Amino acid sequence: MKQEFEYIAKAPSSGQPKKLVFLFHGYGLDARAMQKMADILAEEIEDVLVIMPHAPERFRMPEADDNVLRVPEQLIGEDSVLQYGRQWFDITGNDLTDYRDPLYNLAERLNAFIDGLRDEHNLCDEDIAIMGFSQGGAVAAYTAMLRDKPVASLVAHSTVFLGGDSLNSIMPTLFIYGEADEEFKQHTYQEIIAHLKLYVPALEVESFSDLTHKTSDESRRAAAAFIKKKFGL
């Protein structure tokens, strides 16, 4: 069966995977941005298959500069972004809730993609973890929370959460952010965390004092440790 999403995979050296981890990259990037995270997961979790989908849309620079979310500074003027970059959805909008419909749509499509790979490898929902960074973090959260059954764990790194209906699958969840994030000020992250806790009361949070709007070796290892622990390993 042809998959809807193009992706990069890091297969286990042992052959048959026993665990599946899905990594969703950030806005303006592509699946290669999650390779370091995949390498750490492969070090920490035996028999894990890591799937890194490319976002479905080519990156398009928004026309307006007054959107509720703005293009990260490091992407502006980068020819490589325009040539190779991807986006999960267009960030044009006046309110964060403008992104809710695209997130629900993506969640439905990604869950069909996840289920296909789960069944192909004869695994269960308890054998799956989902992680995403920035725009990919929001996609990861909605994909996991809109599933029929909860996965083993969810990691949302430096992202937004918009609430909504039918978010019925609640699983062990870790929220990671950088206190030096130039894209989201710390008070905004505190608001996001408070909102997320309404849906996930046992939410775990980890912050890094010098981390800007990116992942780091420390934050990636924190995510891998959480995923490994929730797999019961």
Helices and strands as residue ranges (DSSP letters): E 7-10, E 19-24, G 31-34, H 35-44, E 48-53, E 57-58, G 73-75, H 79-84, E 86-87, G 96-99, H 100-120, G 125-127, E 128-133, H 135-145, E 153-157, E 173-178, H 186-199, E 204-208, H 217-230
